[in-house]
Amino acid sequence: MSTPMMAPLIAEMKHEFEATKRVLEAMPGDKLDWRPHPKSMSLGKLGMHIATATGGVTQMLMADTLDIAELRKRGVPEADSKRAILDAADENVAKAVELLEGWTDDFATGDWSLTNGGQPMMTAPRVAMLRMIAMSHVYHHRGQMTVYLRLLDAPVPSVYGPSADVDPFAQAKA
């Protein structure tokens, strides 16, 4: 059972996950190694990052600090299949919701710190970091994925309204 503070964030996470899942489902499974530029993540790596960030970040926020140097050593795995990305997305959002439902308001408003090699980089309430890196960060990369889809000439699904390919508001033809 979530607290009054966490309930709206959990509801948003679940709602936004539906759009995120539509975007991930639109990925061409035979193009996972494609990248729009040598400095860009591959489609599969970006998909896996989107799929795992919500759960992974929520798990990291369970501690009081994270050293980004340690996180960088792990990196983002390449996906070996579209199915692996979709399964990871389902598992990770479920993990995030489960963890968040256990947060008290005191825990949510408690400080969380990011360090780099032991040097402080930023400290903010856990709930602020949840918003920034478990939610807004994913929305940013989901938008990036829609650009990848367009460049691959794959249909871009609706996220908040019509895309050039999908109009959820169009009347069904009789």
C-alpha positions in Angstrom: 0.0 0.0 0.0 1.5 3.3 -1.0 1.5 6.5 1.0 -0.4 9.6 -0.2 3.0 11.1 -1.4 3.9 8.0 -3.4 0.5 7.1 -4.9 0.5 9.7 -7.7 4.1 8.8 -8.7 3.2 5.1 -8.8 0.1 5.9 -10.8 2.1 8.0 -13.3 4.8 5.3 -13.6 2.2 2.7 -14.4 0.4 5.0 -16.9 3.6 6.1 -18.6 4.8 2.5 -18.9 1.9 1.8 -21.3 3.3 4.4 -23.7 6.8 3.2 -23.1 5.8 -0.4 -23.9 4.2 0.7 -27.2 7.4 2.4 -28.2 9.5 -0.7 -27.3 7.1 -3.0 -29.1 7.5 -0.9 -32.3 11.3 -1.6 -32.4 12.2 -3.7 -35.4 13.7 -6.8 -33.8 16.1 -7.4 -36.7 17.7 -3.9 -36.3 18.9 -4.1 -32.7 22.5 -3.4 -33.7 21.5 -0.3 -35.7 22.7 3.1 -34.5 22.0 6.5 -36.1 25.6 7.8 -35.4 28.8 6.2 -34.2 28.4 8.0 -30.8 24.8 6.9 -30.4 23.6 3.8 -28.5 22.4 0.9 -30.7 18.7 0.4 -30.9 19.0 -2.7 -28.7 21.1 -1.0 -26.1 18.8 2.0 -26.0 15.8 -0.3 -25.7 17.4 -2.2 -22.9 18.3 1.0 -21.1 14.7 2.2 -21.3 13.5 -1.2 -20.2 15.7 -1.5 -17.1 16.2 2.1 -15.9 13.0 2.4 -13.9 13.6 -0.7 -11.9 17.3 -0.3 -11.7 17.2 3.3 -10.5 14.4 2.6 -7.9 16.6 -0.2 -6.6 19.6 2.1 -6.4 17.5 4.6 -4.4 17.0 2.0 -1.7 20.5 2.8 -0.4 21.6 6.3 0.7 24.2 6.8 -1.9 25.5 5.6 -5.2 29.0 6.0 -6.7 28.6 6.6 -10.4 32.1 5.1 -11.0 30.7 1.7 -9.9 27.6 2.1 -12.0 29.7 2.9 -15.1 31.6 -0.3 -14.7 28.4 -2.2 -15.1 27.2 -0.3 -18.2 24.1 -1.0 -20.2 23.9 -4.5 -21.6 23.3 -5.1 -25.3 20.0 -6.8 -26.0 20.1 -10.2 -27.8 16.4 -10.0 -28.8 13.4 -7.7 -28.8 11.7 -10.3 -26.5 14.4 -9.8 -23.9 13.9 -6.1 -23.9 10.1 -6.4 -23.5 10.5 -9.0 -20.7 13.0 -6.8 -19.0 10.6 -3.8 -19.2 7.7 -5.8 -17.6 10.0 -7.1 -14.9 11.6 -3.8 -14.1 8.4 -1.7 -13.8 6.9 -4.4 -11.6 10.0 -4.3 -9.4 9.9 -0.5 -9.2 6.2 -0.4 -8.3 6.7 -3.1 -5.6 9.6 -1.2 -4.1 7.8 2.2 -4.2 4.7 0.8 -2.5 7.0 0.1 0.5 8.4 3.7 0.7 7.2 5.8 3.7 7.0 9.5 3.3 10.1 9.9 5.6 12.1 7.5 3.4 10.9 9.2 0.2 11.9 12.7 1.5 15.2 11.4 3.0 18.4 12.5 1.3 20.1 10.4 -1.4 23.5 11.2 -2.7 25.4 10.6 -6.0 29.2 10.4 -5.8 31.9 9.9 -8.3 34.9 8.0 -7.0 33.8 9.0 -3.5 33.5 12.7 -4.3 30.0 14.1 -3.7 28.2 15.3 -6.9 24.7 15.9 -5.8 22.3 15.3 -2.9 18.6 15.5 -3.1 15.5 13.9 -1.6 15.0 10.4 -2.8 11.6 11.3 -4.3 13.3 14.1 -6.4 15.8 11.6 -7.7 13.1 9.2 -8.5 11.4 11.9 -10.6 14.6 12.9 -12.3 16.3 9.6 -13.1 13.7 6.9 -12.8 11.0 8.7 -14.6 12.0 11.9 -16.6 15.2 10.2 -17.7 13.2 7.3 -19.2 10.7 9.7 -20.9 13.7 11.4 -22.5 15.1 8.2 -23.8 11.6 7.0 -25.0 11.5 10.2 -27.1 14.9 9.4 -28.4 13.6 5.9 -29.4 10.8 7.5 -31.4 13.4 9.3 -33.5 15.3 6.0 -34.0 12.0 4.5 -35.1 11.3 7.3 -37.6 14.8 7.0 -39.0 14.3 3.2 -39.5 11.0 4.0 -41.2 9.2 2.0 -38.5 5.7 3.1 -37.5 5.9 5.5 -34.5 3.2 4.7 -31.9 1.1 7.2 -30.1 2.7 8.5 -26.9 0.6 11.4 -25.7 -1.5 11.9 -28.8 -1.4 11.2 -32.5 1.8 10.4 -34.3 2.2 10.6 -38.1 1.4 6.8 -38.0 -1.1 6.3 -35.2 -4.1 8.5 -34.2 -5.8 7.1 -31.1 -8.4 9.8 -31.4 -9.5 8.9 -35.0 -13.0 7.6 -35.2 -13.3 4.0 -36.1 -14.6 3.5 -39.6 -17.9 1.7 -39.8 
